[in-house]
Amino acid sequence: MNAVVAPRIEYHKLAKRLRRQVGQAIADYNMIEEGDRVMVCLSGGKDSYTLLDILRQLKAKAPVRFELVAVHLDQKQPDYDADILPNYLRDLAQAFEILEQDTYSVVKRVIPEGKTMCGLCSRLRRGALYAHAERAGFTKIALGHHRDDMVETLFLNMFHHSRLEAMPPKLQSDDGKHILVRPLAYCKESDIAEYAQAKNFPVMPCNLCGSQETLQRKAIKQMLQDWERKQPGRIENVFRSLTSVAPSQLADRALFDFVSLGGRNGGAARSQADWLFGDGRDEA
């Protein structure tokens, strides 16, 4: 086969796979509906570029009508080139908005040198984007998190917060005002990286949290990559476990009524258990 044709075929296979996975995620979780006005959060990284690109392709053929607006937050980081994104988006004839908020100075002032900055940075960024989404009347907020992000978050919460919790493909914000969707939920990070390279997206590096090599997430990512090398497919299996949860096989009493299981007296069984085995207090 011609040396030029082979890479082209591989690219088309990759693009088709990503479109299929994004389309399936949108359908499975009803992420985008007729008349939606979708705010696509564009950070300037490979994930958000891919998200916007694939959504644009699907929009061109979708049976429902919806609007896509790329929204970027200029956080006033050093060496930030304010022309890269506007030039790229204008060339695409893509509707966009650039917000400005100096979160960089706030984070540098509040967080001591050497400490993790991502938590505060993400809260400030989220607040600015949520506020704009409400003002502009967006019905959905699309984020560029992918399958690997979701699995990493699962282990981060297990190891550091004692919670069995990951990133859901679709989420209502805490204040109930916004619906967040993650159309890349079924996509592998390696596929996204390969696609972004093939498309030559003008990726903009993060000069704040991106420079911190000791982040807990990076340690989790390294652990998962080691697992994947030893046993390919393990990350996919972990992700699939998030879609097949059996509450009766875990230990969360709020999700499954273990106390009444097999009990003959209903609520009395709980009272009797408390009396027999106590509630953690020693009466002796």
LINHUWO-V278740 format. One line per field, one symbol per residue. ss: DSSP state (@ for helix, = for strand, . for the rest). A space follows every 10 residues. Layout:
# LINHUWO-V278740
ss->???
This chain:
# LINHUWO-V278740
ss->..@@@@@@@@ @@@@@@@@@@ @@@@@@@@.. ......==== =....@@@@@ @@@@@@@@@@ @.....==== ====...... ...@@@@@@@ @@...===== ..@@@@@@@@ .......@@@ @@@@@@@@@@ @@@@@@...= ==....@@@@ @@@@@@@@@@ @........= ==......== =.......@@ @@@@@@@@@. ........@@ @....@@@@@ @@@@@@@@@@ ...@@@@@@@ @@....@@@. .......... ......@@@@ @@@@@@@... ....
